[in-house]
Amino acid sequence: MELSASLQKLGAYVPRKNDKSQELVNQGDFLLKSYLAQGDDGWDSIIKLVLAALDQGDVELADKCLQLISDKFQTSPRVDVLTGIRMEYSETLETALAYYNDLLETDSSNAAIWRRKASVLRRMGKIDQAITELSSMLDTFYTEVEGWLELADMYTSCHQYTYALQSLSHALLLAPQNPFHFLQFAEAAYLASDLPLSLKMFLQVVDMTDDDDEDVPPSDTIPTGITLRAWFGVKLCTYKLLTEPKLVHSSASQTPPPSTSTISALDELTTERLRTAYLNTTRESPPTADNAFINAMAQIIQ
């Protein structure tokens, strides 16, 4: 794994007790021997095993792997980050924060350490400091897409949706091919009550992800995953725009709104797409009333 990409992943690490990490831990000693036999090609896998072990609370396996990595790469920035993550698991957050501060005083060029520091501050409830820290990091390391996404999430948690949209706009510029970033932008715009902008971006996600197989009529496809979530977003927007017409011309971004007839047509199309998904998922007919239908779809998407 290329160093900068590896550091980005470590900086963005969040514990997840999923089946994949459990499977890795279950085969821990066997996999460790296998990875060591691979020579230089096996070290990135050992790093993943450290994180999987911490995910599952297997401190003994994590420490065994971390010791091997530390012995092999004594001055590696990845070792510094892994040591900090291990410290976050077993020490107080204040101790981990002090560790990251010491590293940054010595060398401020490790963006992953900055990310970990911001993460610790957030977990300590110091959200303003976390935002300041992450913003400072991004001033220096502008291309850290995951950093912009995390900053947007922090702003969203504080209901500062305008700042969240500004952060997400940087992610869109850096990775314009990723529909998940457009989806996050659309959802943030919806929370900011900029429905014309939100509708535009949800439709962009649909355009990027919907099945375009020419052999299958669009009416016969069943939206799933991110496409389903985007169609649901379109429905939320069209429903609000039709029931609260004043929102049509309430766009902080000054996004031109569609005509009423276009909104109505989109609402009909979206309802049909979502009804198809609901029927396929539940094997039951969806509610006919818009409010009930939206609530029922929300349960499926969650």
FENGI-V278744 format. One record per helix or strand of 2 or more residues. SS is the DSSP state (H for helix, E for strand). FROM is the first residue (numbers start at 1). TO is the last residue. Records with the same first field share a line. If there is no record, write none. Layout:
SS: FROM-TO + FROM-TO
This chain:
H: 3-11 + 19-26 + 28-37 + 39-55 + 59-72 + 77-90 + 93-106 + 111-123 + 127-140 + 145-157 + 161-174 + 179-191 + 195-209 + 218-220 + 225-243 + 245-249 + 260-282 + 290-301
